[in-house]
Amino acid sequence: MRILVTNDDGITAPGLQVAEEIATEIAGPDGEVWIAAPAFEQSGVSHAISFTSPIKVEQLSDRRFAIAGTPADCVIVAVHDLMKDNLPDLVLSGVNRGHNIAEDAVYSGTVGGAIEAALQRLPAIALSQYFRRPAASDAPDPDLFSAARNLGVDAVRRLLATEWTPDLFYNVNFPPVPAADAKGFRFAHQGRRTSGAFGAARRASPAGRAYFWLDHRIDNRSAGDGADSKLCADGYVTAVPMRADYTDYVVLQKLENAGADE
């Protein structure tokens, strides 16, 4: 199997190494793992592309490229140039440093990389590692990516065994616990927190001017039963099947039926 790995945390991010380990195991001894990742961090860019500026590509080693663009750029460049003669069988995006559950998926560059792969008709999985905000009394965690590192291969193999259709991709999140404490694997729907995903926190500069930091909300259990955010917070590996098609088919059907009655 030939696997392309990208991310949004950048080519030097520790989560990329975890994704590469997962990909190497999945690809097998006769497979190939290609890395096409942003040269710099691209967190929060969603599915943005560098449509109005050139994209610099630097080859770091065999099948490893640092790309001065977004995760979606990385996938496009890999598919249409770097790997055009032998396209990947699978695209993995991540492992992101932090969860991409509930509304986070809309903003996520990690998910954006998987969306672009799906639009290119390639099976794709976004991988993210949920971290808890540690208390002052907590001992340092020796491996923040423990769940992803140890459970990632099983999660990917489970998804590869499902029926894939065009445009489908999966958003996988690993729980904020050591792998040994994870409760299992669950398919889920994308949650909606009651507080939303982000707020704006006002600050004052030394000169008295106002500026803002975006404040990430963390009320993940408020999304309710069956939601990725609640299940992942409760210790499960979650997988949400997604598509880039934004059409609300329930509303569309109602509108079409109403039009047919007139």
C-alpha positions, -999 to 999 in steps of 0.1 A, spaced: 0 0 0 11 35 -8 2 61 19 5 99 18 8 116 52 2 153 58 -8 175 88 -14 211 98 11 213 127 41 213 103 68 191 90 87 190 124 56 183 146 58 153 169 23 141 158 36 138 122 61 112 134 32 93 151 12 93 118 43 82 99 47 52 124 10 43 119 13 46 81 45 25 80 27 -3 99 -3 -1 76 17 0 44 37 -31 53 72 -40 43 65 -37 5 46 -4 8 56 32 6 50 61 30 52 96 15 53 128 36 40 161 22 35 185 51 35 222 56 68 239 61 53 259 90 23 254 113 -10 258 96 -34 252 125 -69 265 120 -67 271 82 -95 247 75 -97 238 38 -79 269 26 -57 268 -5 -29 291 -17 -48 302 -48 -32 336 -53 4 329 -44 31 304 -55 39 274 -33 75 265 -26 83 228 -23 116 215 -7 125 178 -8 141 169 25 148 132 18 134 104 -3 96 107 -3 97 135 22 87 171 13 82 204 31 56 225 14 51 263 20 13 260 20 -17 246 37 -26 210 42 -49 211 12 -21 226 -8 1 197 3 -24 171 -9 -30 189 -42 8 192 -49 14 155 -40 -15 142 -61 -9 163 -92 29 163 -92 50 145 -66 29 112 -68 11 117 -100 25 85 -116 16 64 -86 -12 79 -66 -16 70 -29 -40 43 -19 -47 62 14 -42 97 28 -36 102 66 -37 138 79 -23 143 114 -18 133 141 -29 167 153 -17 180 186 -52 186 201 -86 173 193 -107 181 163 -141 171 176 -175 188 173 -173 223 157 -135 221 157 -136 200 126 -149 230 106 -118 251 115 -93 223 114 -64 222 89 -60 185 97 -95 178 86 -90 202 56 -62 179 44 -85 149 45 -113 168 28 -90 177 -1 -79 140 -4 -116 130 -5 -123 156 -32 -94 139 -52 -114 106 -48 -88 92 -24 -97 74 9 -87 97 37 -86 98 75 -79 128 97 -62 118 130 -62 140 161 -50 135 197 -72 150 225 -53 165 254 -67 175 287 -56 208 303 -34 194 331 -40 204 368 -11 220 387 -7 188 407 -5 164 376 27 146 369 42 152 334 28 128 308 57 109 293 38 105 260 10 129 251 3 108 220 0 75 238 -35 68 226 -28 77 190 5 59 189 -8 26 203 -44 26 190 -39 43 156 -31 12 136 -62 -6 149 -84 24 142 -71 28 106 -75 -9 99 -111 -8 112 -119 20 88 -101 4 58 -124 -27 63 -155 -6 59 -172 2 25 -157 34 10 -176 55 -14 -165 86 -34 -160 118 -13 -161 99 20 -135 105 47 -132 99 84 -125 122 113 -108 102 141 -100 115 175 -80 96 202 -90 101 239 -70 121 264 -59 90 284 -31 65 281 -38 38 256 -43 12 283 -71 33 298 -90 38 265 -125 23 266 -127 12 230 -137 23 195 -169 40 186 -185 54 155 -201 88 163 -218 119 149 -202 153 149 -211 171 181 -224 206 187 -213 221 221 -239 243 238 -212 270 242 -199 268 206 -163 264 197 -147 298 202 -151 330 220 -130 362 219 -110 372 250 -102 409 252 -67 420 263 -50 454 266 -15 461 251 10 482 272 -1 512 251 -37 506 261 -49 494 228 -74 465 227 -65 432 211 -81 398 212 -71 361 217 -96 335 204 -107 315 234 -113 278 227 -143 264 245 -139 229 261 -174 219 273 -171 187 252 -197 167 271 -224 192 265 -228 179 229 -249 150 242 -249 112 238 -235 97 207 -215 129 198 -178 125 191 -169 152 216 -187 135 245 -175 100 236 -139 111 232 -139 130 264 -152 99 281 -123 78 269 -133 64 235 -115 65 201 -141 81 179 -146 80 141 -171 103 123 -178 96 86 -179 129 68 -183 144 33 -174 177 18 -209 180 3 -226 208 24 -260 201 9 -288 197 35 -307 169 18 -336 169 43 -343 205 36 -337 201 -1 -363 173 -3 -388 194 16 -383 223 -8 -386 200 -38 -417 184 -25 -432 219 -17 -424 230 -53 -440 199 -68 -473 207 -50 -476 242 -64 
